[in-house]
Amino acid sequence: MAEILPLRAWRYNDTLSDKIDELTAPLFDVVSEKQRQALYRNPINSIHLSVPLGENPAQEAAILMQQWKDKGVLLQDHLPGIYVYYQYFRLPGNDKEHVRKGFICNIKAYDWKEGILLRHENTIPAAVNDRIALLEETEMNTSPTHGLYTDEAFILEPYLDESIRSPLYETEDYQGVRDVMAVIHDHEIIRLFVDTLHGKQILLADGHHRYEGSLEYRKKQMAQNPNHTGLEPYNYHLMYLTNSEHDDLRILPTHRVLKQMEITDEEFLKELSSYFTIIPKEDPLELNEVIAGKQWAFGLFLSGNAYKLRLKPEVHGQIDWNFPAEVKNLDLTVMHYFIFEKVLGIYRMAQRDYEDLSYVRSFTSCIRQVDSGEARLALITNEITMDQVKRVCHSGAIMPQKSTFFYPKVISGFLFSSIKEDEFITAPAACL
């Protein structure tokens, strides 16, 4: 089953540790343009490696990374380790502090068909190509993806808790989250981590594009290597692993915003009424509350008018997409089938790259975009549950793109993982 390895991480020189909050960055797919421009002004911020600039950004990142190594900006740890990563956070309207506990390691980049690492979302091709190019040029994983393993006995948690008492880094990130990182070097404890994960399947929570980039890179390297053994560095991928049984694992909704459509508001509402019960609402800022906990319910903010939509149960069976029940029952499947395909005529495959459709995590941003005229309508949805993620993953099917938003996001810049021959530990026996 899942094979993980410790790593000798590349990290910022210890003399820069007290400035680590100036060197980290959001992940490439969530960093805003405004954040990018601010971070680019720091010449050694990690964003130059994870979201590089230039006419040939991947090549620019590779050149810069080598310069940082040569100058000692980045140094490789002497010993292999498991890097413990805790994120302390609060949710809006709640004073309780949550902590998501996990650890970063290398994991074999398994093909989907092997059934060891399971996905739940579609990817957008252009974003995958970007990640492949960066990996080819830099031979470095610049940020971890997020995977989930199941450990009902919480075998590893005492070792994580003990390690985090002696942190390498502690900072507050752009989300207002307190990020803390430590490292475990003890051989026996690392062996326990390796053995515990060996019998597990991994559910990919976040980072489908980066993981798929590693898969495609691995396939290219395998095709060029007649002596492929499976232990070469290109077989591995950097991942942050958390226990799916932990109470502090949170998934937030991702709403849909449509810039324009070819029919009038009246025609749109008339078509919707064939499938949904439509209830006008006075205050659009309550749309997320009136649908909370209700299956197949959505908030609609259309040209300044607010509505609650609820699918008529008798029409659900009309969904003719070739998906198992676990996917057909999802709110977002209902939304994408009945609203985007049946009402708006945007067919399923076209939805993945539809230019006027955007995915927005902030509820208030959805309302603002429609109010300002930037968008024609916003569709507000409930979050996917952890149970639904598990059911879909084990069904072998996938959800609509941008279905889940595991919160908080990990950040880039704490460490980097090389897949160069002379910088990577391949066999477990070599480091344990």
N, C-alpha and C positions, 0 to 999 in steps of 0.2 A: 504494500500500500504506500502511503506517503513517505517519501524519503526526504528528510531535512538534514542540513549540515550547518555547523557554526561557520562564522566567517571572520576573516581579518579585515575589518572595515577600514576604509579610508575616511579620516575625519579631519576637521579643521585642527590646526596646530593648537596645542593646549594654551598657548599664550593668547588665543582668541576666544577662549571659553567664556570669558565674562562678557563677550560681545555676541554670543550665539544668537540672541534675539534679533540682531541686525543681519544675520547671515542665513536664516531660515526663510522659507517662502511657501505659499500655498501650492498645491498640486497643479499641474499644467492645465487640467480641465476645469478648474474652479477659480483660478486667479483672474481677477478682473483687469481690464485694460489700465485703469487708474492705478491699481496695485502694481502692475508690471512696471509702469513707467517710474514709479517711486523706487522700486527695488532695483531696477537697472542702474540707477544712479550710484549704487554701491558697487564698486568694481569687483568685489569678491563675494557678492551675494550668490547663493546657490542657484538662483533663477537663471544665471548665465549658462548653467549646465543643463537644467531641466527644461527651460523654455528659451533656448538660445536665439540671439538676433543674427542678422547678416543675410547676404544673398544665398549663402550655403550654410544655414544655421547648424546643421549637424557637424560639418567640418570645423566650423568656428568653435563649437563646443569642445571638440577633440583637441584642437590646438591649445585652447585656453586651459583645459584640464591638465595637459602635459606641462604647461607653464607653471600652474599652481603646484604640481608635484615637484618640479625642478626647484622652485623657490621655497619650498617647505610650507606653503600655505596649507596644503593637504599632506598628511602623513598617514602611513598605514600602520595599524595596531600590530604589535609584535606577536600577540597571542590570539588564537581563534576564540571566539566567544559567541554566546547568545545575548542579544541586546534587548534588555527589558524596557518596555515603553508603556507608561501609564498616562492617561489623559483625564484630567479632573475638569468637570464641566457642570453647568446648571442649565436647565431649560426655562424658557420664558414662562413667567407666572408661577414659578416653583422655586423655593429657596433651598431645596435639597441638593447637596453636592453629590454628583455621580462620579464614578471612576471606571473607565474602561481599561481593563488590564490585558496586556498582551506582550509579545516578544517578537523580535525581528531575527530572521535567519535566512539561509538559502534553502530553496526547495526545488526538486526536480521539476522541470517544465513539462508536465504531462500533457499529451494530446487529449482533447476532449473525449475521444472514443475509448480511451483506456479506462474511463469511469472512476478515476482516482481523484481528480480535481474536477468539480462540477460547476458549471456556470448557470446564471439565471437571466442574463440579459443579452440582447443583441449588441453588436458594435457598429460604429460608423466607419466605413472603410478608410476615409481620408485620415482620420485620427490614428488608425493602426499604422498606416504607411509612414506617418511622421515619427512614430515611436521606433519602428524598425530601422529607419535611417539613423536615428540618434544612437541606437544600440550598436549598429554596424560600425559607426565612426569612432565612438568613444570606448566601446567594450566595457561599459560601466552602467550598472543600474543606479540611476540617480535618485529614485524614491521607491519605497516599497508599495506593492499592492496590498490589499487587505483580504485575508482568508479566514474562514471560520472552521474550527474543529469542535467535536463534541466530546466533552469529558465531564460526565455527571458527577464523578467523584472529586473533581477539582484537584487532581494529583499534583499539578505543577504550581498551583497558586502559592503555597507556603514559600517556595523558592523564589518566586517572583516578588512576593512581599518582602522577603529578607533582602533581596538585592536592591530594591528600589530605595532602601534606607540609606544607600551610599551612592547618590546620583552623579553621573557625569555632567548632565545638563539639567537645568530647570528654567523654564521661560514661559511667558504668556504669549500666545499666538494671535493672529488676526481674528480668530473666532471668539476671543476672550477665554480660550481654553488654556489651562495650565498643563504644559507638556513636560514630562520628567523621563529622563532616560538613564539607565544603568547598564552594567554588563556583568555576565556570569562567565568566569574563566575555568571554574572547577570542572575537571574532566568527568568525574562521576556524575555530577549534576547534569552536565551536557549530555552524557550518555542516557540519563533518564528522560530528558527531553526528546532525544532521537528515538528511543524505544517507545515512548508513549505515543508519539505521532505515527510511528510505523504502522500501527493497525487502524489508522483513521482515513476516512475520506475527508477532503477539504472542499468547502463551499466557497466560491469566489464571491466576496461581498462587494469589493470595490476595486477598480483598476482593470476592467476587462480589456481595454485597449492596450495597456502596457503589457499585460500578460499575453495577449494574442500576438503582440509584437515580439515577445520572447519566443513564442512557439514558431512563428514564421522564420525568425533568425536561426533557431535551432534546426529547422528543416533545411534551410539553405546550407548550413555548415555540415550537416549530415550528408547531404548530396555530394559535397565536395571532398568528403573524407572517407576513402575506401576502408580505412582501418578504424572506423567509429566503434567505440566501446561503451558509450553511455556515461562515462566518467569525465569527459572533457568539460571544461568550464562553460562552454556554450549550452550545456544541458540544463543549467541552473538559472534560477530567477529569485529576486529578492522579495520577501513577503513578510508582512506583519500579521501574526496569527493571534486570534482571540477565541475564547471559549464561547460557543453559541449558547451555553446554558447559563451564562452570567446575567443577572438581573439588570445590569447597567448597559446592556447593548441596546442602542436606540436607532430606529429607522424613521426618518422624516419624509414627508411627501414631496414629490416634485410635480408642480403644476404645469399646465400647458397654456401657452399664449400664442394666438394667431394674429398676424399682422393685418391680413385682409382676406376677404372671401368674395366670391363672384355673385352671391345672391343677397337680397335685401334682408334686413333684420326680420321683417314680417314673414318672408318666405322661409327663413331659417327656423324661426319659432314654430311655424306651421308644420314643417317637416319633422322637427323634433317631437311634436305632440303625437306623432304616430308611434313613438317608442317610449316616451317619457311623460310622467306627470310633471307639469310645470307650475310652480308656485312663485309668484312675484314676491320680492322682499324689498323692504324700504332701505335697509342699510347694507351696502356691499361689504363693509368691514366685519359683518357677522356671518358671512358665507361659510367660512371655515368651521364655525361653531354649529350651524344648523344642519351640517351634514355629518358631524362627528359620530363615529361608531355605527353609521347606517350603511348597509351594503348597497352598492350600485347607486349611490347618491353623489351628486356633484353640485358645486356652486358655479353659476354662470354669470359673468359680468360682461354685458353686451352693450356697447355704445352708451355707457353711463347708466344702464338699467340692470338690476340684480334679480336673479332667479335661483330657486332651488330646483334641481332636476332629480327625479327618482325613476329608474327604469321600471316599466310595467313588467312584473314578473313573467307574465305569459309570453312575452316576446323574446325572452332570453334564449330559448331553444332555437331561434332563428340563426344564431351564430354558426356559420358554416366554414369557418377557418378550421384547418386540420390540426387542431390542438386537443390535448387531453382536457378533462374536466377541471384539473388543477389550474390550468391557464384560463380557460373560458370563464371561470367563476371570478376572476380578478376584476376589480373595479376598472383598472386601466385597459383591460381587454374590451370590456363593455364600452368604455369611452372611445377607444380607437376604432372599434367595429361600427357601432351605431352612429356616432357623431361624425368621425372623420371619413369613414368609408361610405356608409349608407346615406348620410345627410349631405355631406360636402363633396362626395365623389372622389376622395383622395384614397386610392387603394393601398392596401397594407404595405407592399414593397416600396411604394413611392413615399410613404410616410417617413421612412428612415432618413431620407435626405431632403425632405420638403423644406425649401428655403424660408418660407413664411411661418414655419412652426418652430417655436423655441420652448425650451424647458427651463422653468424658473423655480427656484427653491423658496424664494421669499414671497409670502402671501401678499404683503403690502406692496411689493414691487409689481405684482400682477395687476393690482387695482390701479396703481399709479400709471402704468403703461397705457391702460385703457382710458383712464381719465384724461391723460395728456394727449391722446390721439395717436400715440405711437403704435397702438395695436387696436384691432377691431373688437376682440373678445379675449377673455381669460376663462379657463376651466379649472376650477379648484377641486382637488381630490383629497381623499384620506390617504394615510400612509399604508404601505404594505406591512404585514406582520412577519415576524421571524418564522412563525409556523408556515405561512404561505411561501416564504422563500425556500424553506426546507422541502415542502411538498413539490414545488416546481422543479427544484434541482434534482430530486430523486425520481421525478417523472421522466427525466431526460429531455424535457421541453425547455423553452425559454420564454421570459416575459417580454412585453414591449420594451423598446429602448428607454433608458432613463426612468426605470420603474422605482428604483430604490435610492435613498440617500442615507447611507450609514453615517450617523453623526456621533462624534465630530470626525472631520477628515484628518488623516495623518498629515504631517507637514514634511516638506523636503528640507534637507540641509544638515540634519543631525549626523547622517552617515551616508556613505556611498559604497557599493559593492562591485568590485572588479571581476570581470570574466576573462581577464588575460591569463595566459598559460602560467606565467611566472609570478602571478599575484593571487592565485586562487588555490584553495584546498579542495581536492576532489574526493578522495576516498575517506570514509569515516575513520578507518584504521590509522590514517596519517595524523589525525588530530585528537584522537581519544585514547 
